[in-house]
Amino acid sequence: MPNSTSSAAARKALGVIRLVFGTLALTMPHVLVRRFSEEGPNATAAAYAFRMFGVRTVVIGLELLLLKGTELERAAKIAPVIHGSDTVAAFLAARYGQLPKRMGTTLVAVSAFNTVLSVIGRRR
């Protein structure tokens, strides 16, 4: 069972991951569109979706890095729900062919890794 040091490290790692990917999605969505999408008529919609994702992700990352005490406990408590739902959404999109196979596999893996970090980061 993780101790408080490993929990804090997991929260910080997850916060940094969220901050980096959220900032990228918010400021340079075209990079993610090229990486994860087959550019076409929906590229503008994909960029918009990445920006929306980016705002949410930056806020989550900042919470995990900056909050203290009971506010941090609240953020850590809800993180597994957020990341778990991201994992389920990625899995379902991949499963039903809504994503190219490689992209679906990558998104499920990244989301699952974030979920594991959020569960570890929740422990005291």
N, C-alpha and C positions, 0 to 999 in steps of 0.2 A: 504494500500500500504506500503511495507517495507521501512524503513528509511535506511540511510547509515550504521548505526550500524548493523542492521539485514542483510544487503547486505554483509558487510564485514564478519560477522559471517558465513553466508552461504558459501561464497567463501572459507573461512578458513576450514570449515567443509568438503566441497567438496575436497579441496586440501589434507587434511589429509586422507580422505577415498581413494582418488586416489593414494596417496603415499603408504599407507599400502597395498592395494590390488595389486598395480603395483609391489611393492617390492616382495610380496609373489609370484605373477605370474612369476616374473623374476628369483627369487632365488630358489623357491621351487615349481615348477609347478606340481610336483607329488601330492602335497597336494590338489591342485585344480582338478587335473585329477581324483583322488579318490573321491572327493566330488561331482563333476559335470559330471563325465563320467562313462560309463560302461567299465571298463578296458578290453581291448581286443587288437586286432591287431593294432588299431589306437592310442594306448596310447602314442606312441612316437610322432606321428603327433600332438596330443592334447597338449603334453608338449611343443612342438615347437611353436604352436599357442599361448599358454599362455605366453611364453617368449616374443613373438612379441607384444602381447597385453600389457605385463608388461612394456616394454620399453616405449611405447606410453603413458601409464597411469602414469608412474613415471614422465615423462616430463611435462605432463599436471598438475599433482599435484604440482610439484615444481614451475611451472609458477604461479599458483594460490596463492602459499604461499610466493614466493620471489619477484615477480615483483612489481614494483611501477609505479605510474603515467600513462602515455599513454600506456606503455607496458602492464600494468595490465588491463587497459580498453580494449585493443585489445584482450587479453586472455579471459577476462570475456565476451566480445562480441561474440566470436566464440564458447565458451563453450556450450551454448544451442544447437547449431548445432551438435556438436560432440556427446553430451549426448542424444539428440533427435534421432540421427541416430543409436546410440547404442540401444536405446529403441525399435525403429522400427525393427532393425535387430533381436533382441531377441524375439520380438512379432511374427515376421514372422517365425522364426525358431521353436518357440513353436507351432504356429498355424498349420504349415505344418508337424508336427510330427518329426522334425529333432532333437528334444531334448526330453528326458523323461519329462513327465508332471510336476513333482515336480521341476525339474531343470529349465524348461522353465518358470514356474510361479515365481520362485525365481529370475531368471535373469531379467525378465520383471520388477518385483517389484524394484529390486536394481537399474536398469537402469532408471526407471521412477523417483525414489527418487532422483537420481543424476541429472536428467533433471530438476526437481523442484528446487533443490538447485542452479543449474546453472542459472535458470531464476531469482530467487531471488537475487543471487549474481551479476547479471548483472545490477541491478538497482542502481542508485546513491543515 
